Amino acid sequence: MANVPKIKLNNGVLMPAVGLGGWSGNTQEERENGWKFMLSALQVGYRLIDTAYIYGTEKTTAVAIKKSGIPREEIWITTKLHHQHTPFVEEYFQKSVANLETDYVDLYLIHWPQTSKQVEGDLEPTDEQGNLLVVDSPTFNETWAEMEKIYESGRAKAIGVSNFSVKNLEKLLEIAKIIPAVNQVELHPYLAQPELKEYCDKKGIALTAYTPTGYKNVLTDPTIIELAEKYKATPGRIVLSWHVARGVSVVPKSSNEQRQKDNLAILDLDPDDVKRITALDRNQRLCNYANEHGKINGWTYEQMGW
């Protein structure tokens, strides 16, 4: 089995540095069939699955774990609180663990800093311009206080946030009794986030990268191609190894078994090559970015702290 490096969180818990992204698509069929690529990943050595309530793959994750025959305690499960559910943290945490057929999760994250409007039957309500309908309450500070209760109950081994900037982490830490263990954000060589990384390092908050390979935009970059040839590895392996060299964990999604194996095989990159990859940073968001109205999930970049 792959020897996957681990990252020590600020509460002493060890988290695999490479996990499987659990987003499976938008259709019900894609979500229900997601157990197949999850099972494949578990069989080749993955021990972390990163899902979320809004992905619709919590039940799928439970199916894959059951079919794998691997004991639950050997698999790290991360899931996330949806922005519409922030007024009901306990209720939706219970729904998530029921979906996952477990009595605890390893990591529970606030998925986004904003709270969206309650609209029956619509998890992503938007206005006529397509902007998410957001409300002022509860604030992420109020939501965090509820997250802390779940951590203190022992039903989440760690708690954290996602899509938080330095600006919003500063606000959160004004009231937090428990410092977030993890901040999961879009992070890749074209969005290296040096200020956020420096801040999180100082505060003891581990960064996890989603969209970690930066799609074809990054994978076809001449520097990445050159290094792939040097190390006789795929461009994806080069980029994922860069993350781990920086102390960042990753959750790439792949349904291809060979690519799943490649993604687990982290290389020991020369420090100068790590610097060369970091120098590709252009502060370019490739996954989540503002629409034509300057909003991302109903907030401006100023509100996001981006």
C-alpha positions in Angstrom: 0.0 0.0 0.0 1.1 3.6 -0.7 3.1 5.3 2.0 1.1 8.5 2.2 2.7 11.3 4.2 0.6 12.8 7.1 0.1 16.3 8.4 -0.1 16.9 12.1 -3.0 19.2 12.9 -3.0 21.8 15.8 -4.8 19.3 18.1 -2.2 16.6 17.5 -4.3 14.5 15.1 -2.6 13.1 12.1 -4.3 13.7 8.7 -3.3 12.1 5.4 -1.6 14.7 3.2 -3.2 13.2 0.1 -6.9 12.4 -0.1 -9.6 11.9 -2.6 -11.9 14.7 -3.7 -15.5 13.4 -3.3 -17.3 15.6 -5.7 -18.9 13.3 -8.3 -20.9 15.6 -10.6 -24.3 17.4 -10.7 -26.7 14.6 -11.7 -28.2 12.1 -9.3 -26.8 9.3 -11.4 -23.3 10.7 -11.2 -23.6 11.1 -7.4 -25.0 7.6 -6.9 -22.3 6.0 -9.0 -19.5 7.8 -7.3 -18.9 4.9 -5.0 -17.1 3.1 -7.8 -14.2 5.7 -8.1 -14.2 6.0 -4.3 -13.9 2.2 -3.9 -11.1 2.1 -6.5 -9.2 4.8 -4.5 -9.6 3.0 -1.2 -8.3 -0.2 -2.8 -5.2 1.5 -4.2 -4.3 3.1 -0.8 -6.3 6.2 -0.2 -7.4 6.7 3.4 -9.0 10.1 3.2 -12.3 11.0 1.4 -13.3 14.6 1.2 -17.0 15.0 0.7 -19.6 17.7 1.6 -23.4 17.8 2.2 -23.8 19.8 -1.0 -21.8 17.3 -3.1 -24.6 14.7 -2.5 -22.0 12.0 -2.0 -22.0 11.4 1.7 -24.2 8.3 1.2 -22.0 7.3 -1.7 -18.9 7.6 0.6 -20.6 5.2 3.1 -21.3 2.7 0.3 -17.6 2.8 -0.8 -16.3 2.3 2.7 -18.6 -0.6 3.3 -17.7 -2.3 0.1 -14.0 -1.8 0.8 -14.0 -3.8 4.0 -11.6 -1.4 5.5 -12.4 -0.5 9.1 -14.0 2.9 9.5 -11.4 4.0 12.0 -8.7 3.6 9.3 -10.4 6.0 6.9 -10.4 9.8 7.4 -13.8 11.4 6.4 -14.0 15.1 5.9 -17.4 16.7 5.3 -18.7 20.2 5.2 -21.6 22.3 6.5 -23.5 23.9 3.6 -24.0 27.7 3.6 -27.8 27.4 3.8 -27.5 25.2 6.9 -25.5 27.5 9.2 -28.5 28.3 11.4 -28.9 24.6 12.0 -25.4 23.3 12.6 -26.4 20.4 15.0 -29.3 19.3 12.9 -27.3 19.1 9.6 -24.3 17.6 11.3 -26.5 14.8 12.4 -27.9 14.4 8.9 -24.3 14.2 7.5 -23.2 11.5 10.0 -26.4 9.6 9.2 -25.7 9.8 5.5 -22.1 8.6 6.2 -23.4 5.8 8.4 -21.0 6.7 11.1 -21.2 8.3 14.5 -18.3 10.8 14.0 -16.4 12.5 11.3 -12.6 13.2 11.3 -13.0 16.8 10.1 -16.0 19.0 9.8 -15.7 22.3 7.9 -17.8 25.4 7.4 -17.9 25.2 3.6 -18.2 29.0 2.9 -18.1 32.1 5.1 -21.5 33.4 4.0 -25.0 32.3 4.9 -27.6 31.9 2.2 -31.3 32.5 2.4 -33.7 29.7 3.4 -35.7 28.7 0.3 -37.7 25.5 0.5 -36.4 23.0 -2.0 -33.6 25.2 -3.2 -30.1 24.7 -1.7 -28.6 27.4 -4.0 -31.2 30.2 -4.2 -30.3 33.0 -6.6 -31.6 36.4 -7.6 -32.6 37.4 -11.2 -28.9 38.1 -11.9 -27.8 34.6 -10.8 -26.2 35.8 -7.5 -26.6 33.6 -4.4 -29.2 35.1 -2.1 -27.3 35.8 1.2 -28.4 37.0 4.6 -26.5 38.7 7.4 -27.3 36.1 10.1 -25.9 33.9 11.4 -22.4 35.3 10.9 -19.5 32.8 10.5 -18.5 33.7 14.1 -21.9 32.6 15.4 -21.7 29.4 13.2 -18.2 28.7 14.6 -19.5 28.7 18.2 -21.9 25.9 17.2 -19.1 24.0 15.4 -17.0 24.2 18.6 -19.8 22.4 20.5 -19.7 19.5 18.0 -15.9 19.3 18.5 -16.2 19.4 22.3 -18.8 16.5 22.1 -16.2 14.3 20.4 -18.2 13.7 17.3 -15.7 15.6 15.1 -12.0 14.8 15.6 -11.2 18.2 14.2 -13.1 21.3 12.9 -12.1 23.9 10.4 -13.2 26.2 7.6 -13.1 26.4 3.9 -12.8 29.4 1.5 -11.6 31.7 4.3 -9.2 34.6 3.7 -6.8 36.2 6.1 -9.4 38.9 6.6 -12.1 36.5 7.6 -9.8 34.3 9.7 -8.8 37.4 11.6 -12.5 38.1 12.4 -13.1 34.5 13.4 -10.1 34.3 15.7 -11.4 37.3 17.6 -14.0 35.1 19.2 -12.8 31.5 18.5 -12.2 29.3 21.6 -10.8 26.7 19.3 -8.5 27.7 16.4 -9.6 26.0 13.2 -7.5 22.9 12.5 -7.8 23.3 8.7 -8.6 25.9 6.1 -9.5 24.3 2.7 -9.1 26.7 -0.2 -8.4 26.8 -3.9 -4.6 26.5 -4.2 -2.3 25.6 -7.1 0.8 27.0 -8.7 -1.2 29.8 -10.4 -2.8 30.6 -7.0 -0.1 29.9 -4.5 -1.6 32.1 -1.8 1.7 33.1 -0.1 0.1 35.6 2.3 -2.6 33.1 3.4 -0.1 30.3 3.8 2.2 32.5 5.9 -0.7 33.6 8.1 -2.1 30.0 8.5 1.4 28.7 9.3 1.8 31.4 12.1 -1.6 30.5 13.5 -1.2 26.7 13.3 -3.9 26.3 10.7 -3.2 23.6 8.1 -4.0 24.4 4.5 -5.8 21.9 2.3 -5.8 22.6 -1.5 -8.8 22.0 -3.7 -8.4 22.2 -7.4 -4.8 21.3 -6.4 -3.5 20.5 -9.9 -5.0 23.7 -11.5 -6.6 21.8 -14.4 -4.9 21.8 -17.8 -4.0 25.5 -17.3 -1.2 24.5 -14.9 -0.6 21.0 -16.1 0.5 22.3 -19.5 2.7 25.0 -18.2 6.2 24.8 -19.7 7.9 24.7 -16.3 5.6 21.9 -15.1 6.2 19.9 -18.3 10.0 20.4 -18.0 10.0 19.2 -14.4 7.8 16.2 -15.3 10.4 15.2 -17.8 13.2 15.7 -15.3 11.6 13.5 -12.7 10.1 11.1 -15.2 6.6 11.7 -13.7 3.3 13.0 -14.7 2.7 16.8 -14.5 0.0 16.0 -11.9 2.5 14.2 -9.6 4.9 17.2 -9.9 2.2 19.7 -8.8 0.9 17.5 -5.9 4.4 16.9 -4.7 5.0 20.7 -4.7 2.0 21.1 -2.4 3.2 18.5 0.0 6.7 20.0 0.0 5.1 23.2 1.2 3.2 21.4 4.0 -0.1 21.7 2.2 -2.5 18.7 2.0 -4.4 18.0 -1.2 -7.7 16.4 -2.2 -7.5 15.8 -6.0 -10.5 14.1 -7.6 -9.8 11.3 -10.0 -11.9 8.4 -11.2 -9.1 6.9 -13.2 -7.3 4.1 -11.3 -3.9 4.8 -12.7 -4.1 8.5 -12.0 -5.3 7.7 -8.5 -2.1 5.7 -8.0 0.0 8.4 -9.5 -1.5 11.0 -7.3 -0.6 9.1 -4.2 3.1 8.7 -5.3 4.5 11.9 -3.9 8.0 12.8 -5.1 10.8 14.4 -3.1 11.3 17.6 -5.1 14.6 19.5 -5.1 14.0 22.8 -3.1 15.0 24.9 -6.1 12.3 23.2 -8.1 9.7 23.9 -5.4 10.7 27.6 -5.6 10.4 27.5 -9.4 6.9 26.2 -9.2 5.9 28.7 -6.5 7.2 31.5 -8.8 4.5 30.6 -11.3 1.9 32.3 -9.0 -0.3 34.8 -10.8 -3.1 35.1 -8.3 -5.4 33.4 -10.8 -8.6 31.6 -9.6 -9.6 28.8 -11.9 -12.4 27.1 -9.9 -14.3 29.7 -7.9 -14.2 33.2 -9.1 -16.5 36.2 -9.4 -19.3 36.3 -12.0 -19.9 39.2 -14.3 -21.6 41.1 -11.4 -18.5 40.8 -9.3 -20.0 38.2 -6.9 -18.9 34.8 -5.7 -21.6 33.0 -3.8 -23.4 36.3 -3.2 -20.3 38.1 -1.8 -17.9 40.6 -3.4 -14.2 39.9 -3.4 -13.9 42.6 -0.7 -16.3 40.6 1.6 -14.4 37.4 0.8 -11.1 39.1 1.6 -9.8 38.1 -1.8 
